[in-house]
Amino acid sequence: MGTVKLVVVMMITVGLMVEVSRAISLCDMNDEGLEACKPSVTQPDPVDPTPQCCEALKGANLTCLCSYKNSILLPSLGIDPTLAMGLPAKCSLDMPSDC
């Protein structure tokens, strides 16, 4: 009986994670902005950022974004932290000096 409860709890947890990732706002970037940038920060074949991605990144809190560079949150969303930290430069934006 304990195994069944564990499986149910795990399924609920995974379901909640999927829903949260669909409606997430991260560092003042909404879901649309995150989706526009995701191909540029996802391995194995990242692409150059689109104008929509760069526009979304212009409105993002880059200091906040820096705080996630060593976090497990970005990889859990399929985002490569190293690529994410390099994205502002590709959009001609400056990262904060303390990043």
Salt bridges, closest charged atoms under 4 A:
GLU19 OE2 - ARG22 NH1 2.89
GLU55 OE1 - LYS58 NZ 3.71
